[in-house]
């Protein structure tokens, strides 16, 4: 089974499957720490990735609130949702439009090839 891992590199930012998944989990969980845990990463790493994305885009992709009596939380902003949707649409386009090329590459692999 083929999978596509799209990574777009801009000056100073790489946007790929990990950051897209982090945005999805923040959207679903309402928490950077919960999203990080779900991905097996520390809060510090998750927060670092969020800061990297927020610094790179004209509008922040994630808004967060500090903890307190009611607890903190995070949400993916409208800009973040738009970037995430565009990334997922691009993946779908590449899979659909590139199916013949993917098949050609797959068929050129050695028989019984497994990734070391």
C-alpha positions in Angstrom: 0.0 0.0 0.0 1.4 3.4 -1.0 1.2 6.4 1.3 2.0 9.9 0.4 4.0 12.1 2.8 3.8 15.6 1.5 6.4 18.1 2.9 6.3 21.6 1.6 9.5 23.6 2.3 9.3 27.4 2.5 12.1 29.7 3.6 12.3 29.0 7.3 9.4 26.5 7.5 8.7 22.9 6.7 5.0 22.0 6.6 4.5 18.3 6.5 2.4 15.4 7.9 3.6 15.9 11.5 2.6 19.5 11.7 -0.7 18.8 9.9 -1.5 16.1 12.3 -0.6 18.3 15.3 -3.0 20.9 14.0 -5.8 18.3 13.6 -5.2 17.0 17.1 -5.2 20.5 18.6 -8.4 21.2 16.8 -10.0 18.0 18.1 -8.5 18.0 21.6 -8.5 21.7 22.4 -5.1 21.3 23.9 -1.5 21.5 22.8 -0.4 19.1 25.6 -3.1 16.6 24.7 -2.2 16.8 21.0 1.5 16.3 21.8 0.7 13.3 24.1 -1.4 11.7 21.3 1.6 12.0 19.0 4.0 10.7 21.6 5.9 14.0 21.9 6.5 16.3 24.9 4.5 19.4 25.5 7.7 21.4 25.0 8.2 19.9 21.5 4.5 20.4 20.6 4.6 24.0 21.8 7.9 24.6 19.9 6.2 23.4 16.6 3.2 25.6 17.3 5.5 28.6 17.9 7.4 27.8 14.7 4.1 27.7 12.7 2.7 30.8 14.3 5.9 32.8 13.7 6.0 31.8 10.0 2.5 32.7 9.0 1.0 36.2 8.8 -1.8 35.2 11.2 -1.3 32.6 14.0 -2.5 29.1 13.2 -3.0 28.3 16.9 -4.4 30.5 19.7 -3.7 29.4 23.2 -4.8 30.4 26.7 -2.7 30.0 29.8 -4.0 27.6 32.5 -5.8 28.9 35.5 -8.9 28.3 37.5 -10.7 27.2 34.4 -7.7 25.7 32.8 -5.9 26.6 29.6 -6.5 25.4 26.2 -5.8 26.0 22.6 -7.7 26.3 19.3 -6.8 26.2 15.7 -7.6 29.6 14.3 -9.5 30.3 11.1 -6.1 30.8 9.3 -4.9 27.5 10.8 -8.0 25.7 9.6 -7.6 27.2 6.1 -3.9 26.1 5.9 -4.7 22.6 7.2 -7.6 22.2 4.7 -5.3 23.4 1.8 -2.6 20.9 2.8 -5.1 18.0 3.0 -6.6 19.0 -0.4 -3.1 19.1 -1.9 -2.4 15.6 -0.6 -5.7 14.4 -2.2 -4.9 16.0 -5.5 -1.4 14.5 -5.6 -2.7 11.0 -4.8 -5.5 11.2 -7.4 -3.6 12.9 -10.2 -0.3 11.1 -9.5 -1.7 7.5 -9.3 -0.2 6.5 -12.6 3.2 7.8 -11.6 3.0 6.2 -8.2 2.0 2.9 -9.9 5.0 3.2 -12.3 7.4 3.7 -9.3 5.8 0.9 -7.3 6.1 -1.5 -10.3 9.8 -0.6 -10.7 10.6 -1.8 -7.2 12.3 -5.1 -6.6 9.9 -7.9 -6.1 9.3 -8.5 -2.3 11.0 -5.2 -1.5 10.7 -4.2 2.2 12.0 -1.0 3.6 15.1 -1.8 5.7 
